[in-house]
Amino acid sequence: MVFVTVCCIHSTDVKAQNSEYEIKATLLYFFGKYSHWPPKVFDEDQKIVLGILGDDPFGTTIDRILHNRPANGRYFEVRRGTDIKELRGAHILYMSNLSKSEASEVLDEINSKKNASVLTVGDNIDGFCEIGGILNFTTGANGNKYYFVINTLSSNKVGIYFDNKMLNMATEIISYDPYQ
């Protein structure tokens, strides 16, 4: 069953003069801020680990944007890797330049881990949320690249829930199980 709600990101939230990846880095910050993981996921002083899998389109931009900027009382740590095994322990996993089948393999690897609560984020990966991904940046009909889709069924399965602020920022909210 698919449930769809359409919303728009307000133009005041996204400044036209910022680069695509400055905006996406800022959105990743908000994903961390407005997401709630199960209590067992974090040790008391543990940071939110953002893993960037494969190509890193951000460069130092994401480090600059996340530096000393807490979300729910936790700071961020950015890790980069070319293999999912290098990014064990990531709370948010950003994937870019992956095919649908490559992304599916990564999601299968993550979902095979018992008690894994990883907020998976695709960057314009075709069908990402339909194969079990949680968030996917998409390109809007007008070419705007700052939209995103949330699969709430996938997030709920791993115990991750979103504030209404996060849900209101989404362009589309689906509840889709790739295994049905």
Sequence and secondary structure as in RCSB ss.txt:
>XXXX:A:sequence
MVFVTVCCIHSTDVKAQNSEYEIKATLLYFFGKYSHWPPKVFDEDQKIVLGILGDDPFGTTIDRILHNRPANGRY
FEVRRGTDIKELRGAHILYMSNLSKSEASEVLDEINSKKNASVLTVGDNIDGFCEIGGILNFTTGANGNKYYFVI
NTLSSNKVGIYFDNKMLNMATEIISYDPYQ
>XXXX:A:secstr
    EE    TTTS TTS HHHHHHHHHHHHHHTEE  GGGS TT  EEEEEESS SSTTHHHHHHTT  BTTB 
EEEEEESSGGGGTT SEEEE S  HHHHHHHHHHHHTSTT   EEEEES TTTGGGT SEEEE  TTS   EEEE
EHHHHHHTT EE HHHHHH SEEE   TT 
